[in-house]
Amino acid sequence: MKGQPSISSIYRMAPGTANDDALAEWGRIERLRREAWRKTGVVTIRIEELPESLQGPIQQWAEDQYGRR
């Protein structure tokens, strides 16, 4: 419209709707986890995947460092 500021085309680059395919989403997350390890040496793991003896101490450390979930 004349006299109105134009809307940036950046908004068209936004991701689409959420992925309803749970298996595809799991695969995407696993790919990102592997890529993080290979490129930067960062290991991502869910607390439930740890041995029970490590779950408590690591969860406490994470909460101290990053706050509660």
C-alpha angles and dihedrals in degrees: 000000000000112000093014122108114252119249113245117249088224089090090066089062093064117117116265126244121317117283109256093190105096093192092053090049091050090050091050092052093047090051090052091048092053092045091051090052096047097043103036109010092245116145118205119195135163115242089238090060093060124091110266092248090062100039097079099045095043093046090051091049092049092050091049092049102037108014132249121317 
